[in-house]
Amino acid sequence: MFGRLGAPEIILILVVIILLFGAKKLPDMARSLGKSARILKSEAKAMKEDGGSSAQAPASNEQPPAQRTIQAAPGDVTSSRPVNEPTDTTKR
């Protein structure tokens, strides 16, 4: 009953969405959704890189981590900000 969505149902859903949000706001919503997806992807990639490099780093040569910069979107320099990494004091 609910598992089959055909072309008429999808078109009806799209028309309702356009009527609810308005045609002017849809491009802005899609743009912000794309930015959010890029941020999520870049943060997930950074977390994977940080996890892999910290597991392989030797414990005897501990150096303070370099300061990272988080960007809102790739190539977006205006909204980038430096971030101080928290120090882990539980390893002692």
C-alpha positions in Angstrom: 0.0 0.0 0.0 2.7 2.5 1.0 5.6 0.9 -0.7 4.7 1.8 -4.2 5.3 5.4 -5.3 4.8 6.0 -8.9 5.4 9.1 -11.0 2.0 10.8 -10.2 2.6 10.5 -6.5 6.1 11.9 -6.7 4.9 14.8 -8.8 2.2 15.5 -6.3 4.7 15.5 -3.5 7.0 17.9 -5.3 4.0 20.3 -6.1 3.1 20.3 -2.4 6.7 21.0 -1.4 6.9 23.9 -3.9 3.6 25.3 -2.6 4.6 25.0 1.0 8.1 26.5 0.8 7.8 28.7 -2.3 9.9 28.6 -5.4 12.1 31.4 -4.2 13.3 29.6 -1.1 14.1 26.2 -2.7 17.4 27.2 -4.3 18.6 28.6 -1.0 17.5 25.5 0.8 19.3 23.2 -1.7 22.5 25.4 -1.5 22.6 25.2 2.3 21.9 21.5 2.2 24.9 21.1 -0.2 27.1 23.1 2.1 26.1 21.0 5.1 26.8 17.8 3.2 30.3 19.1 2.2 31.1 20.1 5.8 30.0 16.7 7.1 32.1 14.9 4.5 35.2 17.0 5.2 34.8 16.6 9.0 34.3 12.8 8.6 37.4 12.6 6.4 39.4 14.7 9.0 38.3 12.4 11.8 39.4 9.3 9.8 42.8 10.9 9.1 43.3 11.9 12.7 42.3 8.5 14.0 44.7 6.7 11.6 47.6 9.0 12.3 47.3 8.9 16.1 47.2 5.1 16.1 50.4 4.8 14.1 52.3 7.6 15.9 55.0 6.4 18.3 54.4 7.4 21.9 58.1 8.4 22.6 58.2 11.3 20.1 55.1 13.2 21.2 54.9 16.7 19.7 52.1 19.2 20.2 49.6 18.9 17.4 49.6 21.6 14.7 46.7 24.0 14.7 44.0 23.0 12.2 41.7 25.3 10.2 38.1 24.3 9.7 36.5 25.7 6.5 32.8 26.0 6.0 33.1 24.8 2.4 36.1 23.8 0.2 37.7 26.9 -1.1 35.6 29.2 1.3 38.3 31.2 3.0 36.0 33.9 4.4 34.4 31.6 7.0 37.5 29.6 8.0 38.6 29.8 11.6 41.6 28.3 13.5 40.8 25.6 16.0 42.8 24.6 19.1 42.8 20.8 19.5 42.1 19.6 23.1 45.0 18.0 24.8 44.6 14.5 26.2 45.9 14.2 29.7 44.7 10.7 30.4 47.7 9.0 28.8 50.0 9.6 31.8 
